[in-house]
Amino acid sequence: MNRKKIFKWTCIVLGSLVLLTFIGRVIYECSVPETQPQGLYYTGNVSLSDSGGGASRAVKNYANTATVYDYAADGTQINQQYEKIADLSAQSKDFENDEARLYAGVEHNNCIIQLEAKNGLPGKRVTSLTLGVKPEQFDDTVKELSAIGTLVSTKTTKTDKTADYKNMLAQKATLEKTMDSYTALRSRGGSLAELMSLEAKIIEVEGQIQAQDVSLSDFTVNDGLCTVNFTLSENGAVSVRSFWSILASSAGWAALVCLSGLGLILLVLAAACVLMLLILLGAKVYNRLIAKQ
């Protein structure tokens, strides 16, 4: 067989492999439609930056019951304090209609929107709300919102916070007594260094009292609310690709696969040639050594 026939049959075999690879890829891409990615949904007190937003989801709401739990550090009665959170996630194929139902449910149940985040383009939009809900309307709100879209996850937790509240009150009372002691010492006078050191301690305690007031305000400023986190994510829409785009994608994939295969074959042949040269060179050296002996 001369060189022309070898070259001819080599081209035929390689061309057939490329054609078969191309046809196989076209069949595969026609059978698997391209789907746009769905919007991510997220629940609980997670950061919205994980899903494209920039605000924190950690909204603190506390409610209380009429049950007297114990006495505070100053002798006053305190009611049982608790935190109740519902985390709901739903997906929707009719996003705009379901989003309208969501806001209608919020208004119907007199919820307070404490955090609102929207992100994504059509086909993968996400609307996430954190709602402050009155305790007596909590169950009705959860039930109504659960009927929106297709519910994919739900979780409700209730945590007693009375002990935390009592500890905060006790810590504040201790700080106030410390402040009174420092103030009394300051009124007695002393050296400049002692007064400056005392003033620094007073400023530090004042800061701690202010921080404690901020923490206690979570229990008192909202008149008792529970939390509902609701995330509505849009189902990805299936996009129909043109036949020409499938051909172009398949041709690129087939060319990449064939070039990679050809490169691998050439690499193996090159390695084989180097190995043969090393063997021949070793045999030649060996023969010379034998001839000298």
C-alpha positions in Angstrom: 0.0 0.0 0.0 1.5 3.3 -1.1 1.6 6.5 0.8 -1.4 8.0 -1.0 -3.7 5.2 0.0 -2.5 5.4 3.6 -3.2 9.1 3.7 -6.6 8.6 2.0 -7.7 5.9 4.5 -6.4 7.9 7.4 -8.4 10.9 6.4 -11.5 8.7 5.9 -11.3 7.1 9.3 -10.6 10.5 11.1 -13.4 12.2 9.2 -15.8 9.3 10.1 -14.9 9.6 13.7 -15.5 13.4 13.7 -18.8 13.0 11.9 -20.1 10.3 14.3 -19.0 12.4 17.3 -20.8 15.4 15.8 -24.0 13.5 15.1 -24.0 11.9 18.5 -23.7 15.3 20.2 -26.5 16.8 18.1 -28.8 13.9 19.1 -27.9 14.4 22.8 -28.5 18.2 22.8 -31.8 17.8 21.0 -33.0 15.3 23.6 -32.0 17.4 26.6 -33.7 20.9 26.6 -31.7 23.8 28.1 -33.2 25.0 31.3 -32.5 28.4 32.9 -31.3 28.1 36.5 -33.9 28.5 39.1 -33.9 31.3 41.6 -32.2 30.3 44.9 -34.4 30.3 47.9 -33.2 30.6 51.4 -34.8 30.5 54.8 -34.1 31.4 58.4 -31.7 34.0 59.8 -29.2 33.7 57.0 -27.5 36.5 55.2 -29.1 37.7 52.1 -25.7 38.3 50.6 -25.6 34.5 50.1 -28.3 34.9 47.5 -27.4 38.2 46.0 -28.8 40.7 48.6 -26.9 42.8 50.9 -29.0 43.0 54.1 -29.0 40.8 57.2 -32.0 38.5 57.8 -31.4 38.5 61.6 -34.5 40.4 62.7 -35.3 39.8 66.4 -38.9 39.7 67.6 -40.1 38.7 71.0 -43.6 38.1 72.4 -44.8 37.5 75.9 -47.6 35.7 77.6 -49.8 36.7 80.6 -48.1 34.0 82.7 -46.0 35.4 85.5 -42.7 33.6 85.2 -40.7 35.0 88.1 -39.6 38.3 89.7 -36.9 40.5 88.2 -33.9 41.8 90.1 -35.7 44.9 91.2 -38.7 42.9 92.6 -41.1 43.6 89.7 -43.1 40.8 88.0 -42.1 39.8 84.5 -44.2 37.8 82.0 -42.9 34.8 80.1 -40.9 35.9 77.1 -40.6 33.8 74.0 -39.4 33.9 70.4 -41.5 32.2 67.7 -40.3 31.9 64.1 -41.8 30.3 61.0 -39.5 29.8 58.0 -41.4 29.2 54.7 -40.0 28.6 51.2 -42.2 28.3 48.1 -41.6 28.1 44.3 -43.9 29.6 41.7 -44.6 29.1 38.0 -46.9 32.2 38.0 -44.5 34.5 40.0 -46.3 37.8 39.5 -49.7 36.5 40.6 -48.3 34.6 43.6 -46.2 37.6 44.6 -49.4 39.7 44.5 -51.1 37.1 46.7 -48.2 37.3 49.1 -48.5 41.0 49.7 -52.3 40.7 49.9 -51.8 38.1 52.7 -49.4 40.5 54.5 -52.0 43.3 54.4 -54.9 41.0 55.3 -53.1 39.8 58.5 -51.8 43.2 59.4 -48.2 42.1 59.3 -45.3 44.5 59.5 -42.7 44.1 56.7 -39.4 44.3 58.6 -37.2 43.3 55.8 -37.9 43.1 52.0 -35.4 41.8 49.4 -35.9 41.2 45.7 -33.4 39.9 43.2 -33.0 38.0 39.9 -34.2 38.4 36.4 -37.5 37.0 34.9 -37.3 33.2 35.1 -35.3 33.2 38.3 -36.7 36.0 40.5 -36.7 35.8 44.3 -38.8 37.8 46.7 -38.0 37.4 50.4 -39.8 39.0 53.3 -39.3 39.0 57.0 -42.6 39.8 58.7 -43.5 40.9 62.3 -46.8 39.2 63.2 -49.0 39.5 66.2 -49.0 36.3 68.3 -52.7 35.8 67.9 -52.5 36.0 64.1 -49.4 33.9 63.7 -51.1 30.6 62.9 -53.5 32.1 60.4 -50.7 34.0 58.7 -48.6 30.9 58.3 -51.6 28.9 57.0 -52.5 31.6 54.4 -48.9 32.1 53.2 -48.4 28.3 52.9 -51.0 28.2 50.2 -49.0 30.5 47.9 -47.1 28.7 45.1 -45.7 25.3 45.8 -44.5 25.0 49.3 -41.0 23.3 49.4 -40.0 23.8 53.0 -41.6 24.9 56.3 -40.2 25.1 59.8 -41.7 26.6 63.0 -39.7 27.1 66.2 -40.7 28.5 69.6 -37.9 29.3 72.1 -38.4 30.5 75.7 -36.4 33.7 76.3 -37.6 34.5 79.8 -34.2 33.4 81.4 -32.3 35.6 78.9 -34.6 38.6 79.7 -34.1 38.0 83.5 -30.4 37.9 83.1 -30.4 41.1 81.1 -32.4 42.9 83.8 -30.1 41.5 86.5 -27.0 42.7 84.6 -28.5 46.1 84.1 -29.3 46.4 87.8 -25.7 45.4 88.6 -24.3 48.0 86.2 -26.5 50.7 87.7 -25.4 49.9 91.2 -21.8 50.0 90.0 -22.5 53.4 88.4 -23.9 54.7 91.6 -20.8 53.6 93.5 -18.5 55.3 91.0 -20.5 58.5 91.1 -20.4 58.5 94.9 -16.6 58.1 94.9 -16.3 60.9 92.4 -18.2 63.3 94.7 -15.6 62.7 97.4 -12.8 64.1 95.3 -9.2 62.9 95.1 -6.1 63.3 93.1 -6.2 64.2 89.4 -5.0 60.7 88.4 -7.6 59.0 90.6 -10.4 61.2 89.2 -9.4 60.5 85.6 -9.2 56.8 86.2 -12.6 56.9 87.9 -14.1 59.0 85.0 -12.9 56.4 82.5 -14.6 53.6 84.5 -17.8 55.7 84.6 -17.8 56.1 80.8 -17.2 52.4 80.3 -20.1 51.4 82.6 -22.4 54.0 80.9 -21.6 52.3 77.5 -22.4 48.9 79.0 -25.7 50.2 80.3 -26.6 51.7 76.9 -25.8 48.4 75.2 -27.9 46.5 77.7 -30.8 48.9 77.1 -30.5 48.2 73.3 -30.7 44.5 74.0 -33.7 44.9 76.3 -35.5 47.1 73.8 -35.9 44.0 71.6 -38.3 42.7 74.2 -40.3 45.9 74.7 -40.4 48.2 71.6 -42.6 46.0 69.3 -45.4 45.2 71.8 -44.9 41.5 71.3 -44.4 40.1 67.8 -43.6 36.8 66.2 -41.5 36.4 63.0 -42.4 34.9 59.7 -39.7 34.5 57.1 -41.2 33.8 53.6 -39.2 33.3 50.4 -40.9 33.0 47.0 -38.6 31.8 44.2 -39.6 31.6 40.5 -39.2 28.3 38.7 -36.8 28.5 35.8 -38.4 28.7 32.4 -37.4 26.2 29.7 -35.9 28.0 26.7 -36.2 26.5 23.2 -33.0 26.8 21.3 -32.8 27.0 17.6 -31.5 24.1 15.5 -28.6 26.2 14.2 -27.4 27.0 17.7 -27.5 23.3 18.5 -25.5 22.6 15.4 -22.9 25.2 16.3 -22.6 24.0 19.9 -22.3 20.4 18.7 -19.7 21.3 16.1 -17.6 23.1 18.7 -17.8 20.2 21.2 -17.0 17.6 18.5 -14.0 19.6 17.3 -12.7 20.0 20.8 -13.1 16.3 21.6 -11.4 15.2 18.3 -8.5 17.7 18.7 -8.0 16.4 22.2 -8.0 12.8 21.0 -5.7 13.6 18.2 -3.3 15.5 20.5 -3.4 12.5 22.9 -2.5 10.1 20.0 0.3 12.3 18.8 1.6 12.5 22.4 1.6 8.7 22.6 3.3 8.4 19.3 5.9 10.9 20.3 6.5 9.0 23.5 6.8 5.8 21.6 9.3 7.3 19.2 11.5 8.6 22.0 11.3 5.2 23.7 12.4 3.5 20.4 15.3 6.0 20.0 16.4 5.3 23.5 16.3 1.6 22.9 18.2 1.9 19.7 20.8 4.1 21.3 21.2 1.8 24.2 21.6 -1.2 21.8 24.2 0.7 19.8 26.2 1.6 22.9 25.9 -2.0 24.1 27.2 -3.3 20.7 30.2 -1.0 20.8 31.1 -2.2 24.3 30.9 -5.8 23.2 33.0 -5.0 20.1 35.8 -3.4 22.3 35.9 -6.5 24.5 
